[in-house]
Amino acid sequence: MTRGTIRVEDESILLRSGQAKVRIEAWGRDGIRVRATTLEEIMHDLPGSLLEQEKAEADASFDGKVAEIRNGATTVKVELEPLQGWPIPWRISFHDSDGRELLGEKLDRFRRWPGVYLKNSSGDQFRAEARFQAHEGEKFYGLGQHQHGLLDQKGCVIDLIQGNTEVPIPFLYSNRGYGFLWNNPGIGRVELGTSETRWVADSTRQLDYWVTAGSPRQVMERYAEATGHPPMMPEWAAGFWQCKLRYRTQEELLEVAREYRRRGLPLSVIVADFFHWTLMGEWRFDPEAWPDPAGMVKELEEMGVKLMVSIWPSVNPLSENYQEMQERGLLIETEKGIPAHTVFADRRPEGPMYMHYYDSTNPEAREYIWGKVKEGYYDHGIRVWWLDACEPEIYPFDPENLRFYLGNGVEVANLYPLMHQMAFHDGMRAEGEEEIVTLCRAAWAGSQRYGAAVWSGDIPSTFEALRVQVVAGLNMAMSGIPWWNTDIGGFHGGDLRSLCFRELIVRWFQYGVFTPILRLHGHRLPALARLPDMGFTGGPNEAWSFGEEAYEIIKGLLILRERMKPYILEQMRAAHERGTPVMRPLIFDFPDDGECGDIGDQFMFGDKILVAPILEKGARTRRVYLPRGERWRDAWTGALLSGGAWIEVEVPLDKIPFFYRGEEDMGLLVH
């Protein structure tokens, strides 16, 4: 690197060293944005997660040695020639309002690498890295949903690439008091090492990141302002969602909804899962199995139940729309070889076949798929969408061989789920709809603004998987995605004949009641045989399917959830208005309690309820930590307990420990 030049103008710092150009500017309240490139100039139209912000009231200055921008709670400093006598042009660091360094670049004296490292690869693409100094005791939360089972992700390497059960959101919160967004939608990784923290984009035209300082609550509020607030969750979405793999006919689905009504059980949503269609890529019901969609929707609405339908972005080459989509360039293409993306089954022909995916990064393709969905579903009264396989699910996933409307897959592939969600959000808004919910298996930073309700994918039906989902959900909450859920009971392998699985389904239901969305789903055993048309279905998966003991407990939990709905919607209002996650780790509410930083098997559900789910087979007692500085009321006994202590509680099968914060007896939860 050569010596650098610096210029301060308006609320920005402009740096240059050789071909490297860096722009640092105030971005939103308390936020600082950093962009860098080796191209001719910094670009303002590259796709990403950050939204345009009103001009910040910030102060910029330069004294000849150090340039800085003060933007509310966050200050960025640029020190020129930080290593005397060594040709490293500058060092960028971020500080809180007291001047404490929160995050600073790590410089390599002998390799002469600055904290921003750009290595040209081909054409206008380069590899980008941002390197920061590591700190002992630093803990990292967020980064989306992962199956590693860790709350604090210090020491992890997180791949930034979409996959079933793995949802990368390139945003984290550090217990040092800052939030960091990597605003690059390409394939890469983050390395949270003990020697340094490194963010990597394998191929991009511009490095881009954003930093803000503050408490967890303040940082999540600023992040929502920067990337988008979630809509207000509809009242019905806070209820119970019924799903299985799969209801084969309209009459089968309706009979399940009628049985819920006969039993007096609350039900808000029921799902028509995959293979209800004619062919993938036609986005309409098979008229033989689903002869009257409008009549079905009407009967369900009369019972107070919404119908959600499964929508896949895949296109069968035999479908009626394939030829037109191919000719108009609405499908993802390949750089080399046959433009097919995965092998999967469809209703015909029998057996596996190659499938294609529409290109959600193409605005014309988004309009096209919404037009087909409107004609096939919306015009029949359907308003709730399950956007399955929206990573997209490509095997093998070689992003360098994918050509999207916006560029090569290595540069833009992580945007796919966000722009798929945008297609449905914008389509619904164009029809005048305000209540927009899309259940999704993938997401990106900013997906929350399109009403994305993310679930944790096709996980196994085990206690180990249940334990992992708790921390996965807490990190998802700290990634700005407040609407999150799991398949209650897990997706793969739940055997209705197993006493262990019946215990698991009860414990999972107890946990699910205290998650943002309560949804039962799974491919249950013993499963029915595959049908001749390649459609298949699992065993029964309704509230009454797991034996009488389990049913009585589940029935009580469904009633409990209904009684909690006003409280849940109050917390959803805070998520909508301020970005406050509904389900969150203890560190969010108690950042000064050192005991809370590593507790991943308890959480706060809103401001007032602490939950300690049972995550071990056969457990009948468990330890619970009550954070200090508060009094806690046992929701089952009414006993008042002092915080700052571990307690041992009895947990028979019909009990999940939870506690009210403060001395107030909420009085509405346990009957």
C-alpha positions, 0 to 999 in steps of 0.5 A: 500500500502507498501513503494515503490521502484524506479529505473531509467534506460534509459528514464524510471522510474520503480516503485514497491509497493507490487504487483503493478508495474508501468513503466513510459517512454518517448513516442514520441515527448513531450509524456509520457506513464504510464503503471501499472499492478499487474501481473508478468511484464508490457506487451508490446503486449496488444491491444490499440491505441498507435503506436510504436514511435522512441526513444525519446531524453529524460533525466531521473534523480533521486535525492533520493526523486524525479525521473523525465523524461524531454521529450521536452515540457512535464516533469513527476515527481515521488515524493517518500512518498509524504505524510509524515508518511502515507504508500502511496508510490509515487505521479505522476505529469506532468509539462510543460516546465516552471515547472507548474503542469498541471496534478497530481495524487490525493491521499487519505490519510485515504483510503491509495489509490494512484493515480493508483489503481488496484483491482484484480477481477478474473484470470489475470483481475483487475479493474484499476483506475487513479485519478487526482486532479481537478482544478477550471476553468479547461475545457475539450474538446474531448472525442468523440461524445456525445449527451449531448450538452456540449462543455466543459465537466467538470462535466460530466460522460462519459461512455466508451462504443460504441453506436448508436450516442455515440462515445467514444474516450478516449482522451481529451484536457485540457485548462491547456495545456495538452492532455490525452489518456486513452489507455485501450480498455475495458468498463469503464468511465471517471468522470470529477468531481469538486473534482477529475478526474477519469478514470476507466477500469472495467476489464483489465490486464494493466492500460495504459495512455499517456500525452503530453503538449502544445497548442491545436495545438501542442497537436493535432499534437503530438496525431496524431503522437502517434495514427496515421495520417489520410490519405489525403482526396480524392478530390471527398470526399470534394464534395456533397454526396447524400443518402436516406433510401433507393434506392430500385433498380439500376435503381432508384439510377441511375435515381437520379444521372441522375437528378442531372446531368440534373439539373447541380447540383454537385454530388460526391457520391451516396449511395446504403443503406441497403437491397440491398443485398441477405442476411446479411452476404453474402455481395453481391447485390441482382441480381433481383434489382441490375442486373448489378453492374459493368455497374452501376458503369461505368455510375456513373463514367462517370458522375463523381460520386462514388458509396458507398455501405452499409456494415453491420458486421451482419450475418444471420444464413440463409446466405450461409456463416454462417456455415463456419464462425461459424465452423472456429470461425469467429463470436463473441461468448457468454460466456453463452447462445445462441450465438446470438447478436441482433434481426433485419429484413432481406430480408427473412424470413419476420419478425425479427430474431436473427443475429450474428456479425463477430469478427473484432478482429480476423485477420482471420475474417477480411481477410474473410469479406474483401474477400467476399466484394472484390468478391461482390463489389470491383471486380465490381468497388466499392471503397467506403464503408459505415460501418454501425452498426459497434459499433457493434449494439448488444441488449442488450449490455452485454459486459461481455457475449461476447467472442472475439478473443482478450478476454472478451468483458469488456476488448476489446469491444471498439476496434471493430469499429477500427479493422473493419475499419482496415479490409477494409483499409488493404484490399484496400491497398493490392489491391494497393488503396490509396484513402480509405474512410469508413463512420462509425457510431462508432470509437475509438482512432486511427480510423483516421489512417484507413480513418474513416469518422464518422457520428453522427448516427441516430439522430432526425430531430429537431432544438434541435438535430442540436444544439447538433450536432455542439458541438458533431462535435467540440469535435470529432475534438478535439478527433483526428477524422478530417473526421466527418459529420451528416445526413443533416436534421437528420435521424428520423422524417423529414416530407416533408410536414412540413414548420418547417422541410423545414426551418430545412433542409435549416439551416442544409444544411448551417451548413453542407457546413462548415463541413468536409463532406457534406452528405444528408441522412434521413428517410423522411416522408411520408414513403412508406409502408414496402415491403413484403421482409422487405425492406423499404424506406423513402420519397424523400430526394434529393436536390429538395425534400423540396419545391422551396424556399428551393431548390433555397437555397440548389442549391446555397449551393451546388455551394458554396461547389464546390467553396470551395473545393480547400480551404477544401482540403488545410485544409485536407492537414493540417489534414493529415500532422499535425493532425490539425482538419478542423472543430474546436472550437474557443479555438483551434485557440484562446486559450488565449481569455477567451471568446472562451472557452465556445462558442459551437455554432460557430467554425473555419472551417480551418484557415481562416473561422469563422462560426456561424450556425443558430440553432433556429427555426424562427431565423432572427438575431443572436449574433456572437463573433469575437475573439480578436487579429484579424480583421474579414471580413463579407463574405456577405457584405465585411465589416471589423470588429474588434475582441474582440466583440459581434455583432448582424447580420441579418440572413434571411433564405438564409443566414448563417453568416461567416467571413474571418479571417484577412483583406484578401477578399478571394473572392471565397465563396459568389457569 
